[in-house]
């Protein structure tokens, strides 16, 4: 059985729907509680509505890049599971990396060779990997906060440390694709996406809106470039 038959099945849809609806219900209850508390503090309905409108507006732009990522993950891990992942402490930068780690751990060389057991392993890696973060916060947040306050006294160190950590993460995520000449489309996506992001950073002073849409534009144009090259028969 092809694992995608299970990933796109009605059963998987229902399994993903239950936690998704639970999380949405909790969010609605929190919104309701916050609204009541705002009224208790003397805030008017007009002010609360304006707050909600502003929050929704500022939430739309970041979700565009996530939407593209979810659409990109659908052909490999199914139509339903990516959406459940994003609702349950999801992160755009994390999902694809975790999925690839799970695939490699299953022993599959690529997605075409993935078995149903390997797909289950990917789901476990993506879900439990992200759930570790809030659990660690319970036991380590106080120590981390005190250490961070001490480290802030040395700004040069913090700048170098954070830059080094971010560079290491990018290298870990991108290098396996950047040097894999057997899959040139990945290299094309990396080059196009990186170039677009670089141009957005350079032009953001003249066009401020590019700062908010740089990630979305990078992902979208990288996908368009890959599709165009595939349709032209240059790469497969």
N, C-alpha and C positions, 0 to 999 in steps of 0.2 A: 504493500500500500504506500502511495506517495504521501509524505507527511503533510503536504499542502491540502490534501483531501480532508484531513482532520483539522488543520489550521483554519480552513474556510468553511467548516461545517456548521450546522445549526447548533450542535452541542457546544462547540467552542464559543459561538455567539452568546448563548445563554450563560455559560460559565464566566465570560467576561462581563456580561451585562449586570450580574448580581453585585459584584464589588463596585462596579462603576456607579450603579444607582445608589448604593449605600453611601459612597463618598459624596455624590451630588446631594443626597438628602441631608447629610451632616452639614454640608456647606450652606444649604438653604436655611437650616435651623440656626446656624451661626449668624447668618445675615439677618434673620428675623430677630434674634436676641440682640444683635448690635443696633438694629433699628429702634427697638423698644428702649434700649439703654440711652440712645441718643435723644429720644423724646423725654426721658426722665431727666436728662441733663439740661433740658431747655432748648434743644435744637429744633428748629422748625422743619416741617415736612419738605418745604422748598429747598432748604439747605441740605437735607439728607438726600433728596433726589439729585441735587447737583453733585454731591459727593459720589453717588452711585454712577452717574453719567460720566464723571471724570475718570473714575476707576475703570469702567468698561472701555472707555476710549483709549486709555493708556495700556490696557491689556490686549487690545487687538493687534497692535504692531508686533510685539514679541511672539504672538501665537502664529503669525504668518510663516516664520521660518520653521516652527515646530510642525505646522501643517504639511509643509513640503517634506520634512524629514519622515513624517508618518506615512505619507504617500509613497516615499522612496523605500520604506521598510516593508510595505505591504506585499510586494512580489516575492520576498524571501521568507518572511515569518507570518504571513497571513494578513487578512483584512481586519481582524478583530483584536488580536492581542496587542498590537502597538498602541491602540487607543486606550485599552485598559492600563497599559504601562504608564502612559502619559498622565492619566488621572491619578494613579497611585504613585505619588512622589516621582514623577518622571522628569527627565532632563534630556534635552535634545542631543547634547554632546555625549551623553552616557550611553544611550540606547544602542546605537550602531556599534560602538566599541564593545559593549557587553555581549551583544549578539555574536559578533565575530569571535570573541574569546570563547564563548560557549560552543560555537561551531568547531573551532580548532581543538578544544578539549574533547569533543566527541570523536575526533579522529577523521572527520570528513575533510577532504582536500578543498572542496568548494561546495556551494549550495546545491548543486546538482547531485552530489554524492551523499547528501544529508539523509539520514534515516529518521523514522518516527521517534526512536529513542534519543537520537541526537537533538531533535526538536524539543523534546521534553527537557533535556539538559539545558538548552538555550533559555527556555522559559524560567527554569530554576535560577540560572545565573543572573538573568536580568532582574528578576523579582527580589531574590534574597540579597543580591549584591547591593541594591539600593536601600533595602530595609536595614542594612547594617548601620547606615549613617545615623538615623535617629536613635537607634539603640545605643550607639557609642556616645551620643550626646548626653544621655542620661548619666553615664559614669565618668565622662571626661570633660564636660563643658566647663566646669569650675576651674580645673587645672589648666585647661587650654586658655581660658579667659585671663587668668593671672599671668600665665607665660606670655600671652600676647601684649598685655599692658607693659611688662618689663621690656619686651622686644621693641615696643614703639619708641622707647627712649633712644634707640639707635636706628634712625630713619634710613641711612645708607644700607644697613644690613637688611632691613625689611624690604627695601626696593629690590635689592639683588636676590634675596631669597624667593620672593614671590615671582619675580621674572624667571628665575631658574626653574622653579616648580612648574610654571605655566609652559615654558619652553620644552621641558621634559615631557609633559603630558602631550603637547602637540607632536613632538617627535615620535613618541610611542604610538600615537594614533595614526599619523600620516606616513611615516617612513616605510612601513610594510607595503603600502600602495605605491609610494613614489619610486621605489626601486624594483617593483615587479613588472618587468618588461613583457611578461606573458599576458598581462591585462592592461593594455595601453589606455583603455577608457578611464581607468582609475587615475592614471597620470594626467590625462586631459582634464578630468574633473578637478583635480588638485591644482593644476596650473591656471585654469580659467577662474575657478573660485577664488584662489589666492590673489590673482591679478585684479579681479573686480573688487575684492575687499581692500586691496592696497589703494586703488584709485578712489574708492569711497572715502578712505581716511584722508587722502591728499586733498580731496575736493570738498570736505565737509564744512570748511569755513565759508566757501562760496555758496554751497548748497546744504544748509543745516539738516534738511530732512534725510540726507544720505546716512547720517549717523544712526538713525533709527532703522533704516531699511537696508543697511549694508549686508547683514547676514542673509536676509531674504533674497536680495539681488544676487549675492554670491552663489547661493544654492540653486536658485532658479536658472541663472545663466549657465552654470556648470552642467546642469541637467539638460538644458537646451543644446549645448555644444555636443554632449555625448549622443543625444538623440539624432542630431543633424549628421554627425559623422557616421553613425550606424545606418541611418537611412540612405546615406550616400554610398554605402558599401565600402568605406575606407577602413573601418574597424567593425568587428563583430563581437 
